[in-house]
Amino acid sequence: MPVLSKEDLAFWEEKGYVIIPNAAPPELIQDAEKAVWDFLEMDADSPESWYTDPPRGIMVEIYQHPALWATRQYPRVHQAFAEIWGNEKLWVSFDRASMSPPNLPGKYERTSVGLHWDMSIDLPIRFHVQGVLYLTDTAANQGAFVCVPGFHNKIEAWIKSLPEDADPRQQNLEALGMIPVPANAGDLIIWHSALPHSAGINTADVPRVAQYITMTPTGEANQEARDRRINGWKNRMAGFGGQRAEKEHETGQTAELTELGKKLLGLELWG
């Protein structure tokens, strides 16, 4: 049964993002949230522990934890990406998590949203998607995902309208019409990478915890890429390419993979 309805797909085409409710079950979401807090050596119930000196950024360099793999390989998550791509034969990214504490004067003061693109915006714009799985209920003012909806349909014309020497990345992107996207723990937001996006500033009183996940058509023909990915999983390596031996490599536990998970990694071929 499809994850995305006709209405969802129409919204996706118009707005460039879509929310998949209950993409993973509560027990997996809670495990993933706990993994983030444990990795940070912080206590979700102790505000004093949320802030470090010097202040840290919102990204958490956790990549290979079993709890993150459990959500990555959950069938409904894969199905959502498969329907967006029109292709079930996907690889999942080695992506990080995020913990955005409330802004607190003198402790942590994030002042700029920093809308950006994570891909090349050379013309013609290619099709690529990204995703974020909320691990906590996230209100609009709680550091929710923010984007400029519908901009994937306008970006090429907008870039062509700029002065020849203008850098698109240095424009006032917030003026294009940024909105927050609140959602519940367990909801997955998938967005077209042509949307300027970021995490909003958390002006609430509780943290926002999230896990980034995306999937792309496989590179199965590239044995070197497969080997690198398998090594990244097996030896718990950090980095999007799984190339750095850090905290998880030293003290972590290698995730067990389902049959779907093995294909999403590249350990087994889709066929």
SULNORGI-V519387 format. One record per residue. SS is DSSP state (@ for helix, = for strand, . for the rest). PHI is phi in whole degrees, -180 to 180 (none if undefined). Layout:
SS:PHI / SS:PHI
This chain:
.:none / .:-61 / .:-82 / .:-101 / .:-80 / @:-60 / @:-66 / @:-60 / @:-68 / @:-66 / @:-63 / @:-58 / @:-64 / @:-79 / @:-97 / .:85 / =:-148 / =:-153 / =:-105 / =:-103 / .:-71 / .:50 / .:-67 / .:-139 / .:-72 / @:-55 / @:-66 / @:-71 / @:-65 / @:-64 / @:-63 / @:-67 / @:-62 / @:-61 / @:-61 / @:-66 / @:-62 / @:-64 / @:-61 / @:-76 / .:58 / .:-124 / .:-114 / .:-58 / .:-98 / .:-124 / @:-54 / @:-62 / @:-83 / @:-76 / .:-117 / .:-114 / .:-128 / .:-72 / .:-60 / .:-94 / .:-79 / .:-86 / =:-81 / =:-120 / .:-82 / .:-113 / .:-126 / .:-118 / .:-62 / @:-53 / @:-68 / @:-73 / @:-67 / @:-63 / @:-77 / @:-58 / .:-96 / .:-72 / @:-56 / @:-67 / @:-65 / @:-61 / @:-60 / @:-62 / @:-66 / @:-62 / @:-72 / @:-67 / @:-80 / .:67 / .:-161 / .:-85 / .:-85 / =:-121 / =:-109 / =:-95 / .:-77 / .:-91 / .:-111 / .:-90 / =:-115 / =:-146 / =:-133 / =:-108 / .:-78 / .:-61 / .:-59 / =:-142 / .:-51 / .:86 / .:-115 / =:-158 / .:-133 / .:-88 / .:-110 / .:-126 / .:-67 / .:72 / .:-55 / =:-160 / .:-116 / .:-101 / .:-132 / .:-63 / .:-113 / .:-66 / .:-83 / .:-74 / .:-70 / .:-88 / .:-86 / .:-153 / =:-129 / =:-136 / =:-150 / =:-137 / =:-103 / =:-74 / .:-99 / .:-134 / .:-56 / =:-130 / .:-79 / .:-59 / .:-98 / =:-106 / .:82 / .:-61 / =:-54 / =:-125 / =:-157 / =:-104 / .:-64 / .:80 / @:-71 / @:-62 / @:-87 / .:-122 / @:-61 / @:-66 / @:-65 / @:-64 / @:-61 / @:-67 / @:-82 / .:-76 / .:-55 / .:-57 / .:-96 / .:-80 / .:-95 / @:-55 / @:-73 / @:-101 / .:-83 / .:-79 / @:-70 / @:-63 / @:-70 / @:-76 / .:113 / =:-75 / =:-132 / =:-86 / =:-124 / .:-71 / =:-165 / .:-98 / .:-57 / .:97 / .:-85 / =:-110 / =:-106 / =:-109 / =:-134 / =:-71 / .:-66 / .:-78 / .:-79 / .:-59 / =:-153 / =:-175 / =:-102 / .:-69 / .:-82 / =:-85 / .:-107 / .:-84 / .:-117 / .:-133 / .:-72 / =:-112 / =:-119 / =:-149 / =:-125 / =:-87 / .:-143 / .:-142 / =:-137 / =:-138 / =:-53 / .:-64 / .:-110 / .:-57 / .:-71 / .:-96 / @:-64 / @:-63 / @:-66 / @:-60 / @:-60 / @:-65 / @:-67 / @:-63 / @:-64 / @:-60 / @:-70 / @:-63 / .:-102 / .:56 / .:-93 / =:-89 / .:100 / .:-60 / .:-96 / .:65 / .:-121 / =:-115 / .:-88 / .:-128 / @:-58 / @:-65 / @:-62 / @:-79 / @:-128 / .:-85 / .:-125 / .:-69 / .:-70 / .:-83 / .:-110 / .:-78 / @:-61 / @:-65 / @:-60 / @:-63 / @:-74 / @:-67 / @:-80 / .:110 / .:-66 / .:-122 / .:-84 / .:-71 / .:86
